[in-house]
Amino acid sequence: MIVTKQWLNEWIDVSAIDTDKISIALNAIGLEVDGLTKIRIPAHVVVGKVVSCEKHPNADKLNLCQVDVGESIQQIVCGAKNVAAGQMVAVALIGAELPGGLKIKKAKLRDVESCGMICSSTELGLPKINDGIMILDDSIGKLELGKPLCEYPLINDDVIEIGLTPNRGDCQSVYGVARDLSVYFDLEVKTLGQKEEEENQPGVGRVLHLHGSEALSGSYMYKVFDNKEIEVPLLIQLRLGFAEVENSCLLGKLVDYSTYVTGVLLRAYSQTCFGSKDDKAKITIAKDENGLDAIYGLNGQKVAITGIAQMSECKATALDDRIIVEANYTHPEIIASRSANKKLGGDKHLYRSSRGSEPQLVFGLSYFFKMLGKRSKVMPYADSQQITQDFEPKIINIHQSELTEMIGEEIPKNKIIKILKHLGFGVNFAFEQDVINVKIPQFRSDVLNVQDICEEIVRIVGIDNITSKPFMFAEQLKINQSYLNFKKRQMYRHRAVASGFFETLHFVFDDAENAKKFNLPLLNEALEVANPITSELNTLRSSLLPNILSAVSNNLKFGKKRVALFEVGSVFDSERNESKKMAFVFSGENGIPEIANHGKPTEIDFFAFASKIQSILGNFTLLPLKEVNGLCSPYEAAIVMIDGVEAGYMARVNVQVEKELDLARTYICELDFDALSYGRKIAKEYSKLPSSSRDLSLLVDAKMQYSELESFIASIAPKALVKFAVIDRYVHESLGDKVSLTLKLQFQSMEKTFEEEEIASMVEALLAKIQEKFGITIR
């Protein structure tokens, strides 16, 4: 945001305040000054008048001008195409030194003497406003021949560049900045004098009919004028140049200038978009397919999307005979949320509307017509047509004691009330209850709670004016839930690194296309990210795996033969509820080339990957995973059960995904971090007597799930069977539709060492029950 001292002076009286003090004040109230440039016209540059202008006798592209500079008439050779007799111009006399280092001397151009130079705006250190010389007018002050231009304060100005944060949409205008600055200096903001409508002006109802559908989001106001000639004063052109607002259309310059000054979003439409000049223009406002307010003209053609874009063919120009001017306001959250990721072709209005524009529509239109009437020949129609939405101000109740506690110092009640009222807040103080009722103005959509109100008070009082107090630190018990969460995460991270995995970190944002492609949960559309960092980071991630797989792919492309990565981070469900997950990805070779494998290590497989995860998590159970997402192979996928609770899944990456990302054989595992065990180690009594183990090979139906057999054995096992596990699975055509499962059974007692007969008896009893239940026999 760029303002100048003289520009601010139109709204608050800062003429007696030094610009450096203004910069300090802006920084103090949170409007950080990024740059300050002082524009000064050099000495010996004066106001002149072109008395005559003739072609140079020896050059087709040069003009021979006689210029009145007050005390004399000087002959000046000028090459500008736009120079003409009768113009008031800026003349650099002999002896002047221009900002670019050019020194003006008497010279001969094509054998003709030239005693000075007619200057363009850029030659004087001012912004570029055209391709020729700068033509002066009385917008910079009363023009007196021979008067030095350095004595015109409106163009010898101080330009201040402010770095606005996105939440301060109310300061995207000169008026908004002046309003904030007025509180700091305790100044009154000037009002815009209301021009009385002339009695002979026809009413706008003769030429315009406005229709709005129900449930519109925005407010609208329209005025109309008939155009004969539009002219833009020099001062407006220069200030638009300072503000770096470009528009080649004269009407567009006035519209942009009025929007920049007032903060009200203005658009100008050609009458022909809504009807012929002889017919009444018919404007319809209704919701479009994206739930945004849209303006419709002839034959239902969409001519604009409120706060976002205007169709180029419907933009009015200075050549149109009848022009319709619109002022509009929509809450920034509506614009930001409903336009996100929709590629609506937004123009410069979108930046303002999505951060918050000025809701005083009559203020913006009145200012525009005031600027229009300065030099243009137009006939405005009386009154306006409008559609407005009722605004219910948000009310925040604040206790004086609560403010004192947050600030650390008591601010007098009358000072708090004065600050808030100057900032445009409605304030009502209940002395008996020590409560301040604050009404939030419509232009401050960023103020939502007590903390925001406190920030408004502190930034005006000044953080440096609040007495510093020593920080009181009382040590508390460090072992709390946050500490335990940290230690748990640290433990699993260390275990993962010890097992050969490398940690990776990614943004919590992801590309919504990934979620769709891999059939992962999607955010509800209403909860999507309103202003994404980039188009590839446009949603909150629901899984850690897509980003890790991308990182694995990049590592493999750099020549890595094996890549093992893990991440612990936040994910979000469709309602934006946050949770922690831990994910692992292993791709490529299971080991390193060595003599034992003849330099050719095998690729990772499901059981090798599960073994690595087990070394990190401890014991877990795998169950069949029936419903897989787009990342998983349906043939190698399992649910991970920890202590009887479903913790996540483990699977091979779908072959199509492996091909798409140029991956070797790759396995993934994603777990709910809360489901991972962590707690105090409880010591258990153990037997000092030796254990005995037996191997039991069973012929099992190939389609039978081991988990079913495991659960049954656990339910009937004698107390002495302290541990059992599968140690081998043998498949051969001689077994038919059976497979051989070898279980290792471990027996141990707290009182005695088992005899061989006792172990055999327990094994036989166990086998008999298994055979009775499933028909399983020993091999």
N, C-alpha and C positions, 0 to 999 in steps of 0.2 A: 504494500500500500504506500503510495507516494502522495505527500501533501506539501504545501509551501506555507511559509509564515503568513504571507499576504492572503492566501486562500483561506487559512484558518481565521484570519482577522475579519473575514466577512461574516463570521458566525459568533466569535468571541473577541473581545478587545484585547489583543496581545501586542499592540503596537509599542507599548512601553516595556515589554519583556524581551530580554535578549534571547536570540535563537538557541544559544547553548543552554540556557536555563530551560527552554521549552524541551530540548532533547533530554535533559536530565529528568524533567517531569514525566515525559513519556516513558522513559525507562523505569521510573519509580512506580508507575501505575500499571506496569506489565505490558506496555506496547513498546517492544524493544526496537531501538533505533539502529538500523543497519548501516546507515550512511547519511552524511550531511554535506551538501554542496552549496556554496554561496555563489550566486550568479551576479556578476558585476559587469556592466557595459563599460568598455574602455573610455578614457577621456578623449576629447576631440571627435566624438561621434554625436552628431546633432540631428535635430529634426529638419528635414528639407522638403521642398516642393518642386516637382518636375514642372518647369514652366513650359518647356518645349522638348519635343523628342523627334529627331530626324535620323534618317539613315546615314551611316558613316560614309563619307565620299569614297573611301578606299577599301571598304570591307563590307560584304553583304550581311555578315552576322553580328555586326556591331552597330550601336546607336549613339548618336551625338546628342547629348542632353544638356540643357541649360537648367541648372538647379538653384533655386533660391534658398540660401542657408541663413537668412536673416539679415546680416549686415552686408551681404554681397550675393551676387549671382555667379556661380562657378560653372565652368564648362567641364563636363565629366563624360568620358566614353564608357558606355555600359553594354555588356553582351547579353543581358537577361532578355528572354523572350517576352516577359510579361510587363516590361517597363512601358509607361505611357504618360503623356502629358496630363497634368492635373493631380497626379498621385502625391500623397505624403509619404516620404521615404526616410530611411535611416542613412545618413551620409557620414562617411569617415573622411574627415578633413586631413590635409597635409599635416604630418606630425603624429597622427594616431598610430598606435600599435595594437593590432588585433590579437585575440587569444591564440591564434595559430602561429604567432610570431611575425606575421606580415606587417611591415612598416609602410605606411602610406607616404609616398613622395610624389612630387610633380613628375609627370612622365609624358612621353609621346607614344601614342598607339597609332600605327600606320600614318605617321607624319602629322597627327592631330594631337594637340596638347590636351592632357587630362589632369584636372586639379582635384583629385579626390576619388572616392569610390562609393557607389550606391550598394548597400550591403544586403545580403540575404540573412536569414535568422541564424544559420549555422556559423556564418563568418563572425558573428558577434557572441558566440558561445551559447546561443539559445537553441532549442530543439528545432529540427527541420519541420517546416509547415508546408512547403511547396518546392517546386523545382526552379524558382526564380528569386527575385528580390523580395524583401519583406515590405508589405504595404501597410503603413501605420493607420490607425484610426483612434477615435477618442475613447475606446474601451480601456486604454492604458493610462488615460488622463488627458487633460486639455492640451492639444497640440499647439505649440508656439514655435514659429520658425526660428532656428538657431539655438533652441534650448537643448542642452546636452541630454542625451538619453539616460545618462547615469543619474539624472535627477528625477526619474520616473520610478517610484518605488514598486509599482506593480510588476515591472519586468526585471528590476534589480532585486531579485527575491532569493530566499534561502529555501532550498529543496531538501525535504526530510524524507528519507526512505524508512518505512516501518516494516518489521518482520512480524506479521500477524500469525498467531496460532489458529488452527482450524476452528476452534470453538468460539472465536471472537468475530462472528459474522456481523455483529452490530457495529463494528469499527471498519467495515469495508467501504466506508464513505467518508468524505471530508466532514460532513455534518456529524457522523458518529464519533470520529476522532475528537472533534471540537467539543462534543457533549461530554466525553470522558475527561478531557483536559480542563474543562470549565470547573469541574469539581475540585481538582487539585489546586487551581488558582483562585477558587471561590469567585467565579465570574458568572454573569448571566448569559445564557445562550440567546442570541438574537432570533426573533421570529420572522417568518416570511410575510411581508405585508400582503394582505388579501386585496386583489384588484376587484373593484366593483364591476359587475357585468353591465355593459351598456344596454340601455333600454331597447335600442333598435336592433340588437343582435337576435337572429332567429334561434329558436330552441333546438336542441340536439335531437329531440324526438321527431322532427321533420325529416331527418336524413338517416336515422339509425334506429333499428329495432334489435333488442338484445333478449335472447332466450337461453336460460340455463336449466339443465336437467337437475333432478334431485340428487342429493348426496354428493355434491361437489366438494372437493377438498380445499379449494382456494377462494380468494376474494378478488374481484375484478372491478375496474372503473374505466370508463371510456369517454373521451372527448373527441370532437371533430373540428377541423378547420379547413377552409378553402385557401389554396395556396396560389399566390401570384409570383412571389420571388422570396427565396430564402438566402440569407447572408449570415455568415458566422463571424463574430467579432474577433479581432486579432488575439485578445487576451484569452479567449476560450481555446483558440487553436494552439497557443503556446502552452497553456496548462494541460491540454490533452497530450501535447508532446512531452512535457515533464512527466506525466503519468504513464507514458508509453502506451497510450490507447490509440490505435490506428483505425481510421475509417476514411475512405476516400469520398464518401457521400456527405454533402453539406448537412442534410437532414440527419443523417446518421451521427454526425459529429455532435449535434445538439442533443440527440437522444442519449448518446453515450455520456456526454458531459453531465446531463441532468441525473442520470443513474449514478454516475461516479460521485457527484456532490451529495445527493440525497440518500442514496442507498436503495431507492425504490426501483424495482424492475420495470422498465418502460420498453414498449415495442411500438413501432409505427407500421401500419398496414395501408396498402393501397385500397381505395374504395372499390376498385374493379374486382377484388377478390370476393366481395360480398354483394355485388350488384353494380349496375351501370350508374353513371353520375345522376341520371334523371330518376332512378329508382331509389327507394329506401334500402340502405345496406342492412342485411339480415345476418346477425352473428349468433351462432349456436355454440354453447359450451357444454360438453358432455364427457363422460369417462371413455377412454379408449381401451384397447385390448390389454394394455398393461396396468390398468387401474389408475392411470394418470389423467388429469384434466386435459382436454384438448380443445382447440378452437376450430370450428368448422365453418366453411364458407359456401360458395355456390355449389350446388349439386352434391352437397355433403362432403366436399373435399376438405381433408385435414390441412389446415394452414399453419398450425403451430401446436407444440406440446408445452404446456405451461411450465415455465422455469427451466426448460431443457433446450428446445430448438424451435426455430421459425423457418418455414420453407422459403428459400431464396426468392422464388418468383412472386411471393406475396409481400416482400419488404418494400415499403414506400421509399421513394427517392424525392429529391428536391424538384423533380420534373412532374410529379403527380399533381393533378388539379385539386383533388379532395383526399385528405389524409385522416385516418383514424388512429388515435393514440391510445394505447392500452397501458394501464398500471395494474400489476398483479402481485399477489403474495400467497405463498403456500408454505406450510410448516416445513422446515428443512429435513426433518426425519422422514416425511412422506416422499419428498423428492429423492433423497439419498437411498432409501430402502427399495423403492419401486423402480428406480432407474438402473440399479446396480446390475452389471453384467448383461445388459440388454442391447448394447450397441445401437443406441437411439440417435447417434449423430449429434450429440449435444454441442451447443455453441458456448460463447463466453458467459451466458446467463447461468449455465449449470453450475459453474464454480461458485457464483454468489448464492444461488437459490439453495444449494445443498448445504451451505454453511449458515445461511440465515440472512434474508434481505430485510429492508425496512417495511413495516406493515402500514405506515401512514400513506395510503395511496393518494389522497387529495394533496398532500404535501409535495409528492413527486410530480404530479401533473401540474400543480400551480407553479412550481419552479420552472418546469419545462416551458410553459406558455409565457412566463416572465422573460426567460432567455430568448424565446422565439420572437417576442415582440420588440426586442431591443433594436434590431436592424432589419428584420424581415418584413415583407408586405403580405400579411395574411388576414383572413377574416374568420375568427373563431366563433363557434356556435355556443350559445349560452347553456349553462348547466352541464350535467353529465348523466350517463346511465351506468348503473352498477349492480353487482351481485356480491354481497358480503356474507361472511360466515360469522356467527356469534362466537365471541372469544370469552371463555371462562378463565379468568386469571388464576394461576396456581397460588395458593396461600401457604406460606411457611411460618409456623409459630416458633419463636426463638425466646428462650429464657435469657435474661441478662447475665445470670450466673454461668450459663452454658457458654456464652460467648467469651466471658472473662476466662473461663477455664481453657478454652481452645487457644485464645490469643496469648494468654500468660500475663495479661495486664488488663485492668479495668479501663474501658473507653467510656467517657461520659455519655449518658443516654442521649442528650441533645445533639452531641456530635454524630452519634450513630444514625439518628433520625435524619439529620441534615445531609449526611453523605448519601444515604439511600434515596432520599427524595431527589437530590441533585442528579443521581444516576438514573432517575426515571421510575424507581420503585414506589409503589404505594405503601405507606407506613401508618400503622395505628398502634399506639402504645397503651397498654392497660397497666396503669401504675399500681393498682391493688395487687395484681397477679404477677408483676414483674415480667410480663410477656410482651414481645414485639410481634405484631402480626404484619407480615411483609407480603404484599401482592407483587408477583413477578410480572414485569411488562412483557408484552408480546414479542418485542424485539430481542429479548434475552432468553432465548430457548435453551441456552447452555446452563442456566441456573436451575438446579434441581433439588438442592437440599441445604441443610443448615451450614455445612462446610463451604458450599459455594457462596453463601451470604457472608460468611466469615472472611473468605478470601477477598470479596469486594471491599469490605471495611479495611482490611489490613493493607491492601495495595494502595488505597487512598491515604490512609494514615501514614504509611511508609514503614517498611520493616525496620529501617534504621532508627525510627523514632520510638520503637518499642524497647523498653529496658531489657537488657540481657540479664539472664539469671543463670546461676550455675546449675549444671545438670546433676540431679540427684539420682544416684545409682544405689539400689539396694539389691544385693545378690539374692536370687531366689533359687528354688530347686530346679536344677537344669534338666532333670529327667522328667520330661513331659511328653505328650503325644507327638509333637513336632520333632523332638529329639529322637524318639523311637522310630518315627518314619524315616528320618535321615539315616539312622544306623542300619535299618533294614535295607534301605536302598544301597547304602555303602557296602554292606555284606554281600549282596547279590552281584553288585558290580565287580567287586574283588574276585568273587568266585568265577564269574564269567571270564574275566581277564586271565585268571589262573588256568582256565580250561581252553585257552587259545583264541578267545573271541576278542575283537577290538571294538571299543565303544564308538558310536556315531551319534551325532546330534542334528536335529532338523527343526525347522519352524513348525509351530502347531498348525500352520496353514497348508493346504494342499489344493490340487486342481480338482474341481468337481467332476471333470471328465474321467479321472482315474476311478473315483468312487462308482460312477455309472458303469464304466468298462469292467470293473472287477466285482460288480454286484455287491458293493459295500454300502452300509447305511448312509443315507443322505440327510443333510440338515433340512428341516422344514423351510420352505421358501421364504416365509415371513421372518425367519431368524438368520438368513444368510448375511454374510459380511457386506456391509453397506459400501465401504470404500476400500476395496482390496489393495494390497501393496502393488501387486502385478496381476495380470490376467491369469497367470499360472498358479497364483496363490490366492484363489478367490473363495475358498471355503475352509471351515475348520475340519481337520482330519478326523476320521472315525477309526483309522487303523494306522499303526506305525509302519506296516510292511511295505506299502508302495514306495515310500521315500528310501527305505533301507535297500530294497531291491534295485532301485535306480543307482544308489551308491555302489552296490555290489557290481552292477553292470559296468559302471565307469572304471572300477578297479580292474576288472577282468580285461577291459579294453587296453589297459596300460601294461598288459603282459603277465598279470598275476595268474598263477595256476590254481590257487585256492584262496578264497576270501571268506572270513568268518566275522560277522558283525552283529552287534546287539545294541539296543537302545531302551532306555526307561523314560517314558514321557507321558504326556496327557493326550487323551483322545476325547471325542465328544459324540454323544448320541444325537438322534434326530431332534431332540428338544434342547440341545446345547448343554446337557448335563455332563459335567467333566468327571473323568475317572483316569486312573493310572494303569498303564499296561507295560509289560516287558516283552520284547520281541527279539527273536534270534533268527539269523539267516546264515546258512553254510552252503557254499557253492564250490564245486571243483573237486580236487584231489583230497583224499582223506588223510594222507600223510605227506612226508617229504621224501624226495628221491634219496635212496640209500642202498647199501649193498644187499640188505635183507630183502628188498623188493626189486632188486636188479635195476634200480633207477626208474621204475615205473610203478608208482603208488596207485592203488585202486581208487576209484571214484567213491565219494560219500554215498552211503545207502541209508535206508530208513533206520535200521537198528543201530548203525554206527552213530547217526545223528542223535537218536534217542539216548544212547549211552552218554554222549557229551552233555546233553541237557540234564540227564540224571546226575552227573557229577556236580552240576550247579544247584539243582533243586532238591536232591535227595530222592527217596523212593516215591514213585507215582504209578498210577495204573492207566493203561491205554484202552479205550473202548472205541468201537466203530463210529466213525463220523459219517452220518448218512446224508446230511444236507451240506454241501460245500459251496463256498463262494467262488468267484472267478479266478482267484489266485491259486486254488488248490486242485491237485489231481484227484479225481474221484476214486482212484485205485489205491492210493497210498495216503490215507488220511485217518486221523484218530483224535478222539477227545482225550484230553489230559485230565485225569482225576487225581486230586490231592486230598488225602484224608476224607475221601468220600464226597468231595465237593468238586463240581466241574470248574476247572480253572482256565481252560482255553482249548486250543487245538494245535496239532502238529501234522504236517503234511509235506508231500513233495509239491513243488511249484508246477502248475499246469504246463504241459509241454508247449502249448501255444504261447504262453507267457515267456517261457524259457527262450523260444525262438525269437520272439519279438524283442527281447532285451539282450539277445546274444549271450545267454547264460549257459554254463555247463549244467550238469545235474545239480539241482538246488533244492534244499529243504528249508522249511520255515516253521516257526513256532511262535504263537502270540498268546500271552497269558495275562489274566487279570492280576495286577500286582497285589491287590488286597487278599487274593486267594493263596498267595505264597506264604508258607508257614514261617513264623518268626516269634520267638518267645523265649522265656527262660528255660534253660536246660534242667530237666528234672532227673535226678539220679535214681536209678532203679536197682533193686537187689538183683545180683546175678549169681549163678551157680559156680562154685569152685570145682565142681566135678566135670570130667570130660564129656563132650557130646559125642553122639554116634550118628552117622549119616548113612542113608541107603538111597540107591537110585532105583526108580520105578518107571519102566517104559510101558506106556499105555497105547493101545490102538484106538484112536479117536476118530469120529466122523469128521471128514475134512471141512464140512460146513459149520461145525460147531464152534462157537466162540469160547476162547479160553476163559474169559471172565466168568462165564456161567459155571465152568468146572471149578475155578478158583473159589468162587463164592460158596459153592457146596462143600468143598473140602474144608474151608475155614469154619463152616457151621458145624461139621461133625468131627473135626479133628480132636484127638485127645489132648489133654493139657501138656503132655510131654512133647508133642510136636510143636517145637518152638519156631520153626521156619520151614518154608517149602517154596520152590521156585522152578520154572522151566529152564533147563540147561541145554536142551537140544530138541530140534524139530526135524524129523526125517521123512522125506517123501520119496516113494519108489513105485513103479508101475505094478510091482508084485503085491503091493498093499491095496490095490484097487481104489475104492473111494475112501480109504482110511489114510491117516497119517500117524506117525509115531511121535508121541510127546514123551520126553524123558524128564521126570521130575526128580529133584534132589530133596529128600526129606531129612530133616535134622531133628534128632530127639535128644532131650536133656532133662535131667531131674535135679531138684534142689536137695534131695535127700540121699540119693544113691546113684551108683553107676549101673546102667541097664545091662542085663545079660542078653545074649544073642537070642534066646528063646522069647524074651519079653518084647524085643524089637520086632521079631518076626511075627509075633502074635498081633501087635498093633498094626503092622503093615497089612496083614491078611484081613483084619477087621475093617480097615479103611478101604481096602480093595473090594471087599464084599459089598459094602454100602455103595461104592461108586458103580459097581456092576449092576446092582439092584436098581439104582436110579437111572443110569444112562445106558446100560448094556455094554459098558466098556470092559475090555479084557486086557490082560497083559500081553505084551508082544512076545 
